[in-house]
Amino acid sequence: MKKVEWIDERGYKHARLVQDDILQSADEGIPLEPPDIERLDWDSIKRALHNELFARNLIDWQSVQQSRDGLTAAILAALRRPLQNLYREHLQQ
């Protein structure tokens, strides 16, 4: 098996495992990539991020600079669970 990588017309990277001895398109290979993030509920994530920024009092540039890890923590808090759930669903497919 060999790994075939490419970038699609929208700029997304993809990879598939294809058999060495058989001529086949990469689309027929075994996918080696994360789940489709388009399936995330982005409106819900935006709301969660807004609320995390508010809860951490990250309301302007000065407050972001003063908070060492507040911005990163807010992003992780808003994204971690939806991404974990997406990976779980992807695993079950």
C-alpha positions, 0 to 999 in steps of 0.5 A: 500500500502507498499513501497518495496525498493531494490538495483539492480545488478548495485548498483542503489536503487529502490522503488515501492508501491505495494498493501498489500493484493495482491502478486505481484512483485515489478516490477508491483508496482508504481515507486517511484524514480527519472527519468533515468539519462542515458537519459541525454546528458552526452557529452553536460553536460561535455562540459558545465561543462568544459566551466563553470570551464573555465569561473570561472577560476577554472584551478588548485587545487589552484584556486579551493581552493581559490574559495569558491563556484566556483566548486559547482556553476559550477557543478550546472550550468552544471547540473541544466537545463538538470536535470530539463528538465529530470524531466519535461519529466518524469512528462509527461510520 
